[in-house]
Amino acid sequence: MSLPLFPSSWMNDEHRMLQDSVARFFKERWVPRAAEWREGGMMGRDTWLEAGANGLLCTGIPEAYRAPTACCAPASPRPMAAAVATSATRR
């Protein structure tokens, strides 16, 4: 059983839309492949490229400083995205 996500007082409608979008992405695209990744011992490059194409990586870096074909190291997706992914696997 997981704890419900408690709303933060600093979140506005834009934050909630981002949260919903990230949760939907993880639930639809990552959760179904979790067993495959566990068995293989890693997530495929396509996984990170898709997350980057959807704007889920390097969100703390201004777009002007991001390389168009590169994303940050796979270990650096936005913390909120990681939290939503964890909660999505528990639902």
PyRosetta script that sets phi, psi and omega in degrees:
from pyrosetta import init, pose_from_sequence

init()
pose = pose_from_sequence("MSLPLFPSSWMNDEHRMLQDSVARFFKERWVPRAAEWREGGMMGRDTWLEAGANGLLCTGIPEAYRAPTACCAPASPRPMAAAVATSATRR")
pose.set_psi(1, 134.4)
pose.set_omega(1, 178.9)
pose.set_phi(2, -106.4)
pose.set_psi(2, 155.5)
pose.set_omega(2, 176.8)
pose.set_phi(3, -78.2)
pose.set_psi(3, 144.4)
pose.set_omega(3, 176.9)
pose.set_phi(4, -67.0)
pose.set_psi(4, 151.9)
pose.set_omega(4, 176.2)
pose.set_phi(5, -74.0)
pose.set_psi(5, 128.1)
pose.set_omega(5, 179.2)
pose.set_phi(6, -89.4)
pose.set_psi(6, 130.6)
pose.set_omega(6, -179.3)
pose.set_phi(7, -66.7)
pose.set_psi(7, 138.4)
pose.set_omega(7, 177.6)
pose.set_phi(8, -91.7)
pose.set_psi(8, 141.7)
pose.set_omega(8, -177.6)
pose.set_phi(9, -67.3)
pose.set_psi(9, -22.6)
pose.set_omega(9, -179.0)
pose.set_phi(10, -83.8)
pose.set_psi(10, -11.1)
pose.set_omega(10, -178.5)
pose.set_phi(11, -76.9)
pose.set_psi(11, 133.6)
pose.set_omega(11, 176.4)
pose.set_phi(12, -110.6)
pose.set_psi(12, -172.4)
pose.set_omega(12, -177.6)
pose.set_phi(13, -61.1)
pose.set_psi(13, -36.3)
pose.set_omega(13, 179.3)
pose.set_phi(14, -64.5)
pose.set_psi(14, -41.1)
pose.set_omega(14, 177.3)
pose.set_phi(15, -63.1)
pose.set_psi(15, -42.7)
pose.set_omega(15, -179.3)
pose.set_phi(16, -66.0)
pose.set_psi(16, -36.5)
pose.set_omega(16, 176.6)
pose.set_phi(17, -64.9)
pose.set_psi(17, -41.3)
pose.set_omega(17, 176.8)
pose.set_phi(18, -62.5)
pose.set_psi(18, -45.9)
pose.set_omega(18, -180.0)
pose.set_phi(19, -59.2)
pose.set_psi(19, -44.5)
pose.set_omega(19, 179.0)
pose.set_phi(20, -64.2)
pose.set_psi(20, -41.9)
pose.set_omega(20, 179.6)
pose.set_phi(21, -63.5)
pose.set_psi(21, -44.5)
pose.set_omega(21, 179.8)
pose.set_phi(22, -65.2)
pose.set_psi(22, -44.2)
pose.set_omega(22, 179.9)
pose.set_phi(23, -61.2)
pose.set_psi(23, -42.6)
pose.set_omega(23, 179.7)
pose.set_phi(24, -64.9)
pose.set_psi(24, -43.3)
pose.set_omega(24, 179.0)
pose.set_phi(25, -58.4)
pose.set_psi(25, -50.5)
pose.set_omega(25, -178.9)
pose.set_phi(26, -63.8)
pose.set_psi(26, -42.4)
pose.set_omega(26, -178.7)
pose.set_phi(27, -64.3)
pose.set_psi(27, -41.4)
pose.set_omega(27, -176.9)
pose.set_phi(28, -82.9)
pose.set_psi(28, -35.1)
pose.set_omega(28, -171.2)
pose.set_phi(29, -105.9)
pose.set_psi(29, -33.1)
pose.set_omega(29, -174.6)
pose.set_phi(30, -101.8)
pose.set_psi(30, -44.7)
pose.set_omega(30, -176.6)
pose.set_phi(31, -56.1)
pose.set_psi(31, -43.1)
pose.set_omega(31, 179.8)
pose.set_phi(32, -63.0)
pose.set_psi(32, -20.3)
pose.set_omega(32, -177.4)
pose.set_phi(33, -102.0)
pose.set_psi(33, 1.7)
pose.set_omega(33, -175.2)
pose.set_phi(34, -57.2)
pose.set_psi(34, -43.9)
pose.set_omega(34, -179.5)
pose.set_phi(35, -63.9)
pose.set_psi(35, -40.7)
pose.set_omega(35, 177.7)
pose.set_phi(36, -59.1)
pose.set_psi(36, -44.4)
pose.set_omega(36, -178.8)
pose.set_phi(37, -68.9)
pose.set_psi(37, -39.6)
pose.set_omega(37, 177.6)
pose.set_phi(38, -61.1)
pose.set_psi(38, -44.7)
pose.set_omega(38, -179.1)
pose.set_phi(39, -64.4)
pose.set_psi(39, -41.3)
pose.set_omega(39, -179.4)
pose.set_phi(40, -80.3)
pose.set_psi(40, -14.0)
pose.set_omega(40, 178.8)
pose.set_phi(41, 82.0)
pose.set_psi(41, 3.7)
pose.set_omega(41, 178.0)
pose.set_phi(42, -166.0)
pose.set_psi(42, 163.2)
pose.set_omega(42, 175.5)
pose.set_phi(43, -93.8)
pose.set_psi(43, 142.1)
pose.set_omega(43, -179.2)
pose.set_phi(44, -71.8)
pose.set_psi(44, 157.7)
pose.set_omega(44, 178.7)
pose.set_phi(45, -57.5)
pose.set_psi(45, -38.2)
pose.set_omega(45, -179.6)
pose.set_phi(46, -57.9)
pose.set_psi(46, -30.9)
pose.set_omega(46, 178.7)
pose.set_phi(47, -61.0)
pose.set_psi(47, -47.9)
pose.set_omega(47, -178.2)
pose.set_phi(48, -72.7)
pose.set_psi(48, -36.5)
pose.set_omega(48, 177.9)
pose.set_phi(49, -63.1)
pose.set_psi(49, -40.4)
pose.set_omega(49, 178.4)
pose.set_phi(50, -66.0)
pose.set_psi(50, -42.7)
pose.set_omega(50, 177.9)
pose.set_phi(51, -62.3)
pose.set_psi(51, -42.1)
pose.set_omega(51, 178.1)
pose.set_phi(52, -64.3)
pose.set_psi(52, -41.6)
pose.set_omega(52, 179.1)
pose.set_phi(53, -63.1)
pose.set_psi(53, -25.9)
pose.set_omega(53, 178.7)
pose.set_phi(54, -92.4)
pose.set_psi(54, 7.6)
pose.set_omega(54, 176.0)
pose.set_phi(55, 75.7)
pose.set_psi(55, 23.6)
pose.set_omega(55, -176.0)
pose.set_phi(56, -97.3)
pose.set_psi(56, -3.9)
pose.set_omega(56, 179.6)
pose.set_phi(57, -115.2)
pose.set_psi(57, 151.7)
pose.set_omega(57, 175.5)
pose.set_phi(58, 59.1)
pose.set_psi(58, 31.5)
pose.set_omega(58, -176.7)
pose.set_phi(59, -69.0)
pose.set_psi(59, -18.9)
pose.set_omega(59, 178.5)
pose.set_phi(60, -86.0)
pose.set_psi(60, -3.2)
pose.set_omega(60, -179.9)
pose.set_phi(61, -103.7)
pose.set_psi(61, 126.7)
pose.set_omega(61, 179.0)
pose.set_phi(62, -55.0)
pose.set_psi(62, 139.7)
pose.set_omega(62, -175.6)
pose.set_phi(63, -55.7)
pose.set_psi(63, -33.6)
pose.set_omega(63, -179.6)
pose.set_phi(64, -60.8)
pose.set_psi(64, -23.9)
pose.set_omega(64, -177.1)
pose.set_phi(65, -100.4)
pose.set_psi(65, -2.4)
pose.set_omega(65, -179.7)
pose.set_phi(66, -89.1)
pose.set_psi(66, 141.3)
pose.set_omega(66, 174.4)
pose.set_phi(67, -75.2)
pose.set_psi(67, 137.0)
pose.set_omega(67, -175.8)
pose.set_phi(68, -65.1)
pose.set_psi(68, -27.4)
pose.set_omega(68, -177.5)
pose.set_phi(69, -108.3)
pose.set_psi(69, 4.4)
pose.set_omega(69, -177.8)
pose.set_phi(70, -121.7)
pose.set_psi(70, 156.7)
pose.set_omega(70, 173.4)
pose.set_phi(71, -126.1)
pose.set_psi(71, 172.4)
pose.set_omega(71, 177.3)
pose.set_phi(72, -67.6)
pose.set_psi(72, 171.1)
pose.set_omega(72, 178.0)
pose.set_phi(73, -54.4)
pose.set_psi(73, 141.9)
pose.set_omega(73, -178.3)
pose.set_phi(74, -53.7)
pose.set_psi(74, -22.0)
pose.set_omega(74, -178.9)
pose.set_phi(75, -81.6)
pose.set_psi(75, 4.7)
pose.set_omega(75, -174.9)
pose.set_phi(76, -118.0)
pose.set_psi(76, 34.7)
pose.set_omega(76, 173.7)
pose.set_phi(77, -67.1)
pose.set_psi(77, 156.9)
pose.set_omega(77, -177.1)
pose.set_phi(78, -52.9)
pose.set_psi(78, 134.8)
pose.set_omega(78, -178.3)
pose.set_phi(79, -54.0)
pose.set_psi(79, -38.8)
pose.set_omega(79, 180.0)
pose.set_phi(80, -62.4)
pose.set_psi(80, -38.4)
pose.set_omega(80, 179.3)
pose.set_phi(81, -62.4)
pose.set_psi(81, -41.7)
pose.set_omega(81, 179.0)
pose.set_phi(82, -64.6)
pose.set_psi(82, -40.3)
pose.set_omega(82, 179.6)
pose.set_phi(83, -65.4)
pose.set_psi(83, -41.2)
pose.set_omega(83, 179.4)
pose.set_phi(84, -66.2)
pose.set_psi(84, -39.7)
pose.set_omega(84, 179.0)
pose.set_phi(85, -61.3)
pose.set_psi(85, -42.1)
pose.set_omega(85, 179.4)
pose.set_phi(86, -63.0)
pose.set_psi(86, -43.2)
pose.set_omega(86, -179.1)
pose.set_phi(87, -69.4)
pose.set_psi(87, -32.2)
pose.set_omega(87, -179.4)
pose.set_phi(88, -66.8)
pose.set_psi(88, -32.2)
pose.set_omega(88, -179.1)
pose.set_phi(89, -75.9)
pose.set_psi(89, -15.3)
pose.set_omega(89, -178.5)
pose.set_phi(90, -95.4)
pose.set_psi(90, -4.9)
pose.set_omega(90, -176.4)
pose.set_phi(91, -82.3)
pose.dump_pdb("model.pdb")
